[in-house]
Amino acid sequence: MKAQILKRIQTLEENPNPLELVSLPVPKPKSSEVLVKVLACGVCHTELDEIEGRTPPTKLPIILGHQIVGKVVECGSKATKFKIGDRVGIAWINSACGKCSFCRSGYENLCPEFRATGRDVDGGYAEYTLIDENFAYPIPKNFTDLEACPLLCAGVIGFRALRLTGLKNGDTLGLFGFGASAHIVIQIVKYQYPNSKVFVFTRTGQIEHQTLAKELGADWVGSTGDLPPEKIKCAIDFTPAWRPIVEALRVLERGGRVVINAIRKEAKDKGALQDLDYADCIWLEKEIKSVANVTRGDAQEFLPLAAQIPIKPKVIEFKLEEANQALNLLKAGKIKGAAVLKIG
């Protein structure tokens, strides 16, 4: 099978083509695993974090990718959940122990033995991949393969982040950064919280992102650092930088909460934290909460909701051979919506 592999940690400035296209044997499913022929795989900012070492892979070389849609082509000896030909999705959560206090209480995303697809085990930048049947999900029929990919990470993690904000219908929500996840979250908000206003903050000059936000119903759009028409009750930060968190806290209403959706922050922007003034940004019981991974329950709850709304992901298609190109465009902030590799 063809696969794009990462052999070493490096920045895209050091090497704009960190992935190498190789030929590998097709893996064989064991026990409760299923072999999935990959039809499409989303390109996520987390792949940049893996390549550049902010959340480094636990093995090298490795096949990245954790927004996977494919068809089951072979089942392990104990796999009974899916049949050959079923279309399934694979997300960031690849496995958890199922026994610790976190798993038992519904927080398998916090499991000390949590393993991530494309970071701890091989992922979907390839023609085939393996997954335990208990960590695969049926894909609603109304989504194409490419449309379904961003739902499996950008959508699911955005859904979890939105719940963690505590947003109530009528509250004003701020979205900092408007990429793959935010452009799905705004569609959830407009459906579930029709009386809530959504203010979108992007990098200065991201006209295409701002235009998309307006098309999807944003009530106000500006750049990070701009003053919105009113204070926001809660916010989600989708960016790889620290500056938006400072600015979100600055325009946050007293008692409000900022949820950090990004898995890692870039160290080069840490200087922004020097502007984290207590009186201006933190006082009056303002909160910061992080999102860590996702649970299977998040995916199982979100995918039917996405079909019901229905979510319409904005997708830019690339070939497997163009994975490096997609990653460079993503890092430059030039992907409007979500990038997806069409493989099968």
Phi, psi and omega in degrees: 000153174277143178207147172263122182242149173257125183260333181206156178286134181193158176272160177289339174291322178290320182209105181289354179235068186286341181264142181242128179280121183226172174249127183230158175294147175288127182290160180250133180287141177247149171044250184268012179278157170235145174269127183246126170280115186287126176264325180200154178214128180288155177253118188245154177299335178298329176299322176296320179295325178289313182298318186266002170091010179282330167223079192292146175301149179271357173212149176222142355290163181214152173264120181280177173108124184221018173239077196250132172236131181198184179244139177290126181241347178200144181241143174292172187297334182248009181272120184231355188287325183238157175246164181303131179098346179294139176270129184227161175243149177233133185246190183299319179285116180261327176191161173211162189290329180078000185240335185287172183297328179292312179298318183292336182259011177090011181244053180295344175295340180258005181303132178300338179257017177306132175237138186253139176294129178083357175239314180257337175223161182298142184249218194253007174280055185199171181279339178218153175208162179250149174206142171296136185303335181282353179241026174240153188228139174296142179260126177306142187294335186281001177254137171288169179302315183291321180294326184287331185305305182296340177295332188280348173225295180307318180287310184293315180291325176295321177298316178294316180299319180298317178298323182289342177291335185075019182305133173245151182303124183108340176288155176263128182250137173254134176245119181256112191094139181222068177254218186300314184286313183297324183288343172273318181301318182298328178289325175295314182298314182296336179273312186272334183230067189297340180265003179271143173269146177238119176255130183247132179241127180235176170299148175301130177091359178277070186297319181295320178295318180294321178297316178298319179300317179294319180298329182269007171103014177302138181275340175203142179227134178206191178259154176302127185106341176287152175270122179285172182298335180206166177296152178257142181282327179205165183209155171237130177259120181253005191268164175271008187245164179272329185306315181300330178293316177301314182290326177296316179297327182294326182256011181278138176292153177303139182076007182275175183224136172252125179255126180266113185270338184285138183288329178216155176248147180283129185298332185295344182258009184297336179301337179298334182292342176295340179266011180279080183285131184300308184295322186275329190246331190243328184302167179067040170060037172285148185236151169237131179226137179262158172254129179242107174060196178219162174255166174297325179300325178300312181293318182294330179276322186285318186301315176295324177296318179300322178288325181290324187301309345272146174292140176238089181294141173270117189240137172246123188269137174229158172276160176305321180294343183259018183301318179297319178299316180297319180296320179293320177294322178297314180296327180280359180073029185252013176262116179268100185102234184230139175269137181222136174271122174271120190244309182267000000 
